[in-house]
Amino acid sequence: MPKTKSESCPPANVFNAHCPARAVLDVLAEKWALLLVHRLSQGPARTSELRREIGGISEKMLIQTLRRLERSGFVARQSFPEVPPRVEYSLTALGASLSGPITALDYWVEGNMADIAMAQRAFDQRAA
């Protein structure tokens, strides 16, 4: 008989150093993961589109981050049997449920950059 969700996984506690939820937080705490989830919330994309739209990400980091997101169930990879081969990435239902908070965080950062920059300058002046 298959295990139920509660039988196969103990309750998550991100404050416990041995909790597997920490590994998920590690994946999501990466800037590229946050940006990819935000971008994929707008619809599926190929790797070339993602690289073009997310400034500064290398091909290697893009692929590594997509694989980590796919492994955790946030992103789905679809291959099309075409010549040349085509691969698209999209958010899963789990990834889509995460896109709202991530998009809100991105907008919060953008909206508060002036205050953040001012705090950083003040800190740097005190530290100098």
C-alpha positions in Angstrom: 0.0 0.0 0.0 1.5 3.4 -1.0 2.4 5.9 1.8 0.3 9.0 2.2 1.9 12.4 2.1 2.0 12.7 5.9 3.5 9.2 6.3 6.3 9.6 3.7 7.5 13.0 4.9 7.8 14.4 8.4 6.4 17.9 9.1 8.8 20.5 7.6 10.6 22.8 10.0 13.0 25.2 8.2 14.6 26.1 11.5 15.8 22.5 12.0 19.3 22.1 10.4 18.5 18.6 9.2 15.1 19.3 7.6 15.0 18.7 3.9 13.1 22.0 3.5 16.5 23.7 4.0 17.6 22.3 0.6 14.5 23.7 -1.0 15.2 27.1 0.5 18.8 26.9 -0.8 17.4 26.4 -4.3 14.9 29.3 -4.0 17.4 31.7 -2.4 19.5 31.9 -5.5 18.9 35.1 -7.5 18.7 33.2 -10.7 16.0 30.9 -9.4 13.9 33.9 -8.3 14.3 35.6 -11.6 13.6 32.4 -13.6 10.4 31.7 -11.7 9.3 35.3 -12.1 10.0 35.2 -15.9 8.4 31.8 -16.4 5.3 33.1 -14.7 4.8 35.1 -17.9 4.7 31.9 -19.9 6.9 29.1 -21.3 10.3 30.0 -22.8 13.3 28.5 -24.5 16.8 28.7 -23.0 17.8 31.3 -25.6 14.8 33.5 -24.6 15.6 33.2 -21.0 19.3 34.1 -21.5 18.3 37.1 -23.6 15.7 38.3 -21.1 17.6 37.7 -17.8 20.7 39.9 -18.1 23.9 38.5 -16.7 23.1 34.8 -16.5 25.5 32.5 -18.2 24.4 29.5 -20.2 25.9 27.2 -17.5 24.1 28.9 -14.6 20.9 29.0 -16.6 20.9 25.2 -17.2 22.1 24.4 -13.7 19.3 26.5 -12.1 16.6 25.2 -14.4 17.7 21.6 -13.5 17.5 22.4 -9.8 14.1 24.0 -10.2 12.9 21.0 -12.3 14.2 18.5 -9.7 12.2 20.3 -7.0 9.1 20.3 -9.1 8.8 24.0 -9.8 9.7 23.8 -13.5 8.8 21.4 -16.3 11.0 20.7 -19.3 9.4 19.8 -22.6 11.4 18.5 -25.6 9.9 18.8 -29.1 11.0 16.2 -31.7 12.1 18.8 -34.3 15.2 19.6 -36.2 17.0 21.4 -34.7 15.7 20.1 -31.3 13.6 22.6 -29.3 13.2 22.6 -25.5 10.8 24.8 -23.6 10.6 25.4 -19.9 7.4 26.3 -18.0 6.2 26.5 -14.4 4.4 23.5 -12.9 1.4 24.1 -10.8 3.7 24.1 -7.8 6.0 26.7 -9.5 3.0 28.8 -10.4 1.9 28.8 -6.7 5.3 30.2 -5.9 5.4 32.8 -8.6 3.1 35.3 -6.8 5.3 35.7 -3.7 8.5 35.8 -5.8 7.0 38.4 -8.2 5.9 40.5 -5.2 9.4 40.3 -3.7 10.9 41.5 -7.0 8.5 44.4 -7.2 9.1 45.2 -3.5 12.9 45.4 -4.1 12.4 47.6 -7.2 10.1 49.9 -5.3 12.4 50.2 -2.3 15.8 50.5 -4.1 16.2 54.2 -3.2 15.8 53.5 0.5 18.0 50.4 0.3 20.7 52.3 -1.5 20.6 55.1 1.0 20.9 52.6 3.9 23.9 51.0 2.2 25.6 54.3 1.7 25.0 55.3 5.3 26.4 51.9 6.5 29.4 52.2 4.3 30.2 55.7 5.5 29.9 54.6 9.2 32.2 51.6 8.5 34.8 53.7 6.7 
